[in-house]
């Protein structure tokens, strides 16, 4: 499996998962997610998947400033409906990292390690996503806005040619490189695309 080199340079997200610790899955329950893990699950790399990863990375840093984030102990809220826009795609990425789900998650063992009912949509928030610690109740609002990081103008032209089955192999490869170049630029400009409230 070969992917763009910049995937390997993106900061990993580290959490402690008490369920994983309990079941002996990872030593001390410590689990890491990297961008490649998320891309494999999503099936692609794009500004939305990158944004979901970045919102989680930066949101958890703000939520747990002096300690490792606890997987399964984070409630996630969205202002949009799950079927609206790209909210569902973002939610899938955040679920993979935090373990939070609406109803499909793990039901727990003896009342512990419950993962369902930790995510809500159509919430009264003014951000892209809100993360809340279950232990302290502290909330962090994260806004993602990639509009300042525009793609190469040629990208749209090549996309049209591909969609119309008129693109050469070289043009298809160029489009893919330009697409991922924008994703890389988003990661290089976190301060421009992510706002913590």
Order of alpha helices (4+ residues) and beta strands (2+ residues): beta-alpha-beta-alpha-alpha-beta-beta-alpha-beta-beta-beta-alpha-alpha-alpha-beta
